Amino acid sequence: MTEQKLSPETLAVSGGRPAHEHDAPVNTPIMMTSTFRGVGTVDTVNDKVYARFDNPSWNGLEEVIADLEGASLPGLLFASGMAAVAAVEDLVPVGSAILIPKHAYMASISIAKKLERRGITEVIRIDLDDTQGAIEAMEAAAKARGVTAQNIDYAAPQVLLWLESPTNPMLEVADLPALVEAAQRLGVVTAVDNTFATPLLQRPLQMGADIVVHSATKFIAGHSDVVLGLAVTNRPEIRAAMLEHRSLNGAIPGPFEAFLGLRGIRTLALRMQKSVENAQALAERLSQHPAIEEVRYPGLPTDRYHERAKAQMDGFGAILCVVLKADVAQTEEVMNRLHLWTPATSLGGVESLIERRRRHGSEPVSIPESLLRLSVGIENADDLYADLDQALTLLTD
């Protein structure tokens, strides 16, 4: 979107501003209206008509996410991250296939399974530890549906590859360049949930992915006070299909929520820098803690995904997981002893959050019962560690 070459840190602050004119506001105004004046035949491209179709309050954040992801088209803002996910997964027609990792955000998997129950698609689970196996699964799905790179329908893909990297909550790192290259060769549309990495650390569109989605509730907005989603693509036919989905299904954000998301993204670079530094420091210290069986964080040289993450990311993220040497009751008691860390299910805010993921019955049994997902905020790292350490004494005394 921006012709001048600017750094991501600058784009997050400067993008999506009103025109540089005398007496223009510095910030995008909040437009509280449900409809717009108009007479005569409706111009469906240029007329706003009704606030379910468009609202100028959305446009600033849609422009910034496109700038940050390196997209040629404005992004699309949704009422939630799951609304954005649904807009992508609902692209698939009857007889299609969705390939999705065995560990991924369970609500994303649930949408795919719902489509499968309705007889629309086949859900194929892939293992990101086995890149070649995932590619072979793509090949089989494409061959079964007669899909090639020459006859691909981007607005209604017969085969959709859904990826998260790093995954939620196991922090597996997909070989994005290899998987995306194979998808392009086979005529498979690729969508990447980039919520954990953010566009500051990873830009899948620049690797050749077709669609990127974000739960903007998380790091983009960054203050745990708003629910939003974003989707961005370089392909006009995909954007048109997602826009139609948003408009017809009413998956639209409120203008005040859009304002909060845009205000939040202004500090994304500063927040991510501090949170990533804290996460690295905590991962290193916790990996030596006697109460912890395993630390999962791609920033650790001992992590199985370290070299892959180092090659394709600009940082290792602000999420880490620990597996305690504890049963369920002991793990829950550790959570109850925390003072600074907040037990809560979301992530990506300025405050540090922690959650035992298996408390959700929808999580697969391959996730350990004592696994805790830590969303590391911008507090002092020593304070964060001290709070964890005092709670973990339950397991070492």
C-alpha positions in Angstrom: 0.0 0.0 0.0 2.8 2.4 0.8 5.1 3.3 -2.1 7.9 4.7 0.0 10.0 2.0 1.6 9.6 2.4 5.4 10.5 0.1 8.3 7.7 -1.9 9.9 8.1 0.2 13.1 7.4 3.3 11.1 4.5 1.8 9.1 2.7 0.8 12.3 2.8 4.4 13.5 2.4 6.3 10.2 0.0 4.1 8.2 -3.7 4.7 8.0 -3.6 8.4 9.0 -6.0 11.0 7.5 -4.7 13.0 4.5 -1.9 15.5 5.3 -4.1 18.6 4.9 -4.5 21.8 6.9 -6.8 21.3 9.9 -7.1 17.6 9.2 -7.3 15.4 12.3 -4.1 13.5 13.2 -6.1 10.3 14.0 -8.9 8.6 12.1 -12.2 9.8 13.4 -14.8 7.4 14.8 -17.8 7.5 12.5 -20.9 6.5 14.5 -23.5 5.9 11.8 -25.6 3.0 10.6 -26.3 4.4 7.1 -25.2 6.9 4.6 -27.0 9.5 2.4 -27.5 8.6 -1.2 -30.0 8.8 -4.1 -30.2 7.2 -7.5 -28.7 3.9 -8.6 -26.3 2.4 -6.1 -22.6 2.2 -7.1 -21.6 -1.0 -5.4 -17.9 -0.2 -5.7 -17.8 3.4 -4.5 -21.0 4.1 -2.5 -21.0 3.3 1.2 -24.8 3.0 1.4 -25.0 1.1 4.7 -22.6 0.5 7.6 -22.7 -3.2 7.2 -20.9 -2.7 3.9 -18.3 -0.1 4.9 -17.3 2.4 7.6 -14.4 4.9 7.3 -13.5 3.9 10.9 -12.3 0.6 9.6 -10.1 1.8 6.8 -7.1 3.0 8.8 -6.4 -0.4 10.4 -7.1 -2.2 7.1 -4.4 0.0 5.5 -1.9 -0.5 8.2 -2.1 -4.3 8.2 -1.7 -4.3 4.5 1.4 -2.1 4.8 2.9 -4.4 7.5 2.1 -7.7 5.7 3.4 -6.3 2.4 0.0 -6.6 0.7 -1.0 -4.9 -2.5 -4.7 -4.6 -1.4 -6.2 -3.2 1.8 -6.9 -5.7 4.5 -10.4 -6.6 5.8 -11.4 -5.9 9.4 -13.8 -8.3 11.0 -15.7 -8.5 14.3 -13.4 -11.1 15.7 -10.5 -13.3 14.8 -12.9 -16.2 14.3 -15.0 -14.1 11.9 -11.9 -13.7 9.8 -11.2 -17.4 10.0 -14.7 -18.2 9.0 -14.5 -15.9 6.0 -11.5 -17.9 4.8 -12.7 -21.4 5.5 -16.1 -20.7 4.0 -14.5 -20.1 0.7 -14.3 -23.8 0.0 -17.1 -25.4 -2.2 -18.8 -28.7 -1.9 -16.4 -31.6 -2.5 -13.3 -29.7 -1.3 -10.6 -30.5 1.2 -9.1 -28.5 4.1 -5.7 -29.5 5.3 -5.1 -28.3 8.9 -2.4 -29.1 11.5 -3.2 -31.6 14.2 -2.3 -28.9 16.7 -4.0 -25.6 15.9 -6.4 -23.2 17.5 -9.4 -25.5 18.2 -12.0 -23.0 17.1 -10.4 -22.9 13.6 -10.5 -26.7 13.5 -14.1 -26.7 14.7 -15.2 -24.5 11.8 -13.6 -26.9 9.4 -15.2 -29.9 11.1 -18.6 -28.2 11.0 -18.2 -27.8 7.2 -17.3 -31.5 7.0 -20.3 -32.5 9.0 -22.5 -30.6 6.5 -21.0 -32.5 3.7 -19.1 -29.5 2.2 -15.5 -30.4 2.7 -13.1 -33.1 3.9 -10.9 -32.3 6.8 -7.4 -33.7 6.5 -5.1 -33.4 9.6 -1.4 -32.9 8.9 1.7 -33.1 11.1 4.0 -30.1 10.8 6.9 -32.3 12.1 6.6 -34.1 8.8 6.8 -31.6 6.0 7.1 -34.2 3.3 4.1 -36.0 4.6 2.1 -32.8 4.5 3.1 -32.2 1.0 2.1 -35.7 0.0 -1.3 -35.1 1.6 -1.7 -32.0 -0.5 -0.7 -33.9 -3.6 -3.3 -36.6 -2.9 -6.1 -34.1 -2.1 -5.3 -32.1 -5.3 -5.1 -35.1 -7.5 -8.4 -36.5 -6.2 -10.1 -33.3 -7.1 -8.4 -32.7 -10.4 -6.7 -29.5 -9.2 -3.7 -28.0 -10.8 -1.8 -24.7 -10.7 -3.5 -24.0 -14.1 -7.1 -24.4 -13.1 -7.1 -23.1 -9.5 -10.1 -21.1 -8.5 -8.9 -18.7 -5.8 -12.4 -17.5 -4.8 -13.6 -21.1 -4.3 -10.6 -23.3 -3.7 -11.0 -27.1 -4.1 -8.1 -27.6 -1.7 -7.2 -25.2 1.1 -4.1 -25.5 3.2 -4.6 -23.9 6.6 -1.4 -23.2 8.6 -0.4 -21.7 11.9 3.2 -21.0 12.7 4.0 -21.1 15.5 1.0 -23.3 16.4 -1.3 -22.8 19.3 -0.5 -24.0 21.9 2.4 -26.4 21.1 4.6 -23.8 19.4 5.4 -26.0 16.4 7.0 -24.1 13.6 5.9 -25.0 10.1 8.4 -25.0 7.2 6.4 -22.2 5.5 8.6 -21.7 2.4 8.5 -25.4 1.5 4.8 -25.9 2.2 3.8 -22.7 0.3 6.0 -23.5 -2.7 4.4 -27.0 -2.9 0.9 -25.5 -2.6 1.6 -23.1 -5.4 2.9 -25.9 -7.6 -0.2 -28.1 -6.9 -2.9 -25.4 -7.2 -3.6 -25.3 -3.5 -4.7 -22.1 -1.8 -2.7 -21.4 1.4 -3.9 -19.4 4.4 -1.7 -18.7 7.4 -2.8 -17.6 10.8 -0.1 -15.2 11.8 -1.5 -14.2 15.2 1.4 -15.5 17.3 4.2 -14.1 15.1 2.6 -10.8 14.0 3.8 -9.2 10.8 6.8 -7.7 12.6 8.3 -11.2 13.0 6.9 -13.0 10.0 5.2 -12.1 6.7 3.7 -15.1 5.0 2.4 -13.2 1.9 6.0 -12.4 1.0 6.7 -16.2 1.1 3.9 -16.7 -1.4 0.9 -17.5 0.9 -2.5 -16.4 -0.5 -4.1 -15.3 2.7 -3.0 -14.1 6.1 -5.4 -13.8 9.1 -4.9 -12.4 12.6 -6.9 -12.4 15.7 -6.3 -8.6 16.1 -7.7 -9.1 19.7 -4.2 -10.3 20.6 -0.9 -8.5 19.8 -2.3 -6.2 17.1 -4.7 -4.3 19.5 -2.5 -5.4 22.4 -4.5 -4.3 25.5 -7.0 -7.1 26.2 -9.9 -4.6 25.7 -11.3 -5.3 22.3 -12.2 -8.3 20.0 -11.3 -7.9 16.4 -10.1 -9.9 13.4 -8.1 -9.1 10.2 -7.6 -10.8 6.9 -5.3 -9.7 4.1 -4.5 -11.0 0.6 -2.8 -10.0 -2.6 -5.5 -11.7 -4.8 -8.5 -9.5 -5.8 -10.8 -12.5 -6.2 -10.1 -13.8 -2.7 -10.6 -10.3 -1.2 -13.9 -9.9 -3.1 -15.2 -13.2 -1.8 -14.2 -12.4 1.8 -15.7 -9.0 1.5 -19.0 -10.5 0.4 -18.9 -12.9 3.3 -18.3 -10.1 5.7 -21.1 -8.0 4.3 -23.7 -10.7 4.0 -23.0 -12.4 7.3 -22.7 -9.1 9.2 -19.3 -10.0 10.5 -18.4 -6.4 11.0 -16.6 -4.6 13.8 -18.0 -1.6 15.6 -16.4 1.8 14.8 -15.1 2.3 18.4 -13.6 -1.2 18.4 -11.8 -0.3 15.1 -10.5 2.8 16.7 -9.1 0.8 19.7 -7.4 -1.6 17.3 -5.8 1.1 15.3 -4.6 2.9 18.4 -3.2 -0.4 19.7 -1.2 -1.1 16.6 0.6 2.2 16.9 2.7 0.7 19.8 3.0 -2.8 18.3 6.7 -2.6 17.7 7.6 -1.4 21.2 5.3 -3.9 22.9 6.6 -6.8 20.8 10.3 -5.9 21.4 9.8 -5.9 25.2 7.6 -9.0 25.2 9.9 -11.0 23.1 12.9 -10.0 25.2 11.0 -11.0 28.3 9.9 -14.3 26.8 13.5 -15.2 25.8 14.8 -14.4 29.3 12.0 -16.4 31.0 12.4 -19.4 28.7 16.1 -19.6 29.5 15.6 -19.4 33.2 12.6 -21.7 33.3 14.5 -24.3 31.3 16.7 -24.7 34.4 13.9 -24.9 37.0 13.7 -28.2 38.8 9.8 -28.1 38.8 9.7 -27.9 35.0 9.9 -31.0 32.7 10.0 -29.1 29.4 10.1 -25.5 28.0 8.8 -25.1 24.5 10.1 -21.9 22.9 11.7 -21.6 19.5 14.2 -19.0 20.8 16.0 -21.7 22.8 18.9 -23.2 20.9 17.8 -26.6 22.2 14.3 -26.3 20.8 13.6 -28.6 17.9 12.2 -25.7 15.8 15.0 -23.2 16.6 16.9 -23.3 13.3 13.7 -23.3 11.3 12.3 -20.3 13.2 15.7 -18.5 13.0 15.6 -18.9 9.2 12.1 -17.7 8.4 11.3 -15.3 11.3 12.6 -12.0 12.5 12.2 -13.0 16.2 10.9 -15.9 18.3 7.7 -14.4 19.6 6.2 -13.7 23.0 4.5 -17.0 23.7 6.1 -19.9 25.5 4.9 -23.1 27.0 6.1 -25.1 30.0 5.2 -28.6 31.1 5.3 -29.0 34.8 6.4 -32.1 36.7 2.9 -32.2 38.2 -0.5 -33.7 38.0 -3.6 -31.7 37.2 -4.4 -30.8 40.8 -0.9 -29.6 41.5 -0.8 -27.6 38.3 -4.1 -25.9 39.2 -2.7 -25.1 42.6 0.4 -23.5 41.1 -1.9 -21.3 39.1 -3.8 -20.3 42.2 -0.6 -19.2 43.9 0.3 -16.7 41.2 0.0 -13.0 42.0 1.4 -11.1 39.0 0.5 -13.5 36.2 -3.2 -13.5 35.4 -4.9 -16.9 34.7 -6.9 -16.2 31.5 -7.5 -17.7 28.1 -6.4 -14.9 25.7 -2.9 -13.6 24.9 -0.9 -10.8 23.3 -1.8 -8.0 25.8 0.6 -5.8 27.7 -0.1 -7.9 30.8 1.2 -11.4 31.2 -1.4 -14.2 31.0 -1.1 -17.9 31.8 -3.4 -20.8 31.2 -3.5 -24.6 31.5 -4.8 -25.4 28.0 -6.2 -28.8 28.7 -8.8 -27.2 31.0 -10.6 -26.8 27.6 -12.3 -30.1 26.8 -11.8 -29.4 23.1 -8.0 -29.6 23.3 -6.5 -32.8 22.0 -5.1 -35.4 24.4 -1.7 -35.0 22.8 -1.3 -31.7 24.7 0.0 -32.6 28.2 -2.4 -32.0 31.2 0.3 -29.9 33.0 1.2 -27.8 30.0 0.9 -24.0 30.7 0.8 -21.5 27.9 2.4 -18.2 28.9 1.7 -15.0 27.1 4.5 -12.8 28.2 3.7 -9.1 28.7 5.9 -6.0 29.1 6.4 -6.1 32.9 9.9 -6.5 34.4 11.2 -10.0 33.6 12.7 -10.5 37.0 9.3 -9.8 38.6 7.6 -12.2 36.3 10.1 -15.0 37.0 9.9 -14.4 40.8 6.1 -14.8 40.7 6.4 -18.1 38.8 9.2 -19.3 41.0 7.3 -18.7 44.3 4.3 -20.6 42.9 6.4 -23.5 41.7 7.9 -24.0 45.2 4.8 -26.1 45.7 6.4 -28.8 43.5 9.9 -28.5 45.0 9.5 -28.1 48.7 
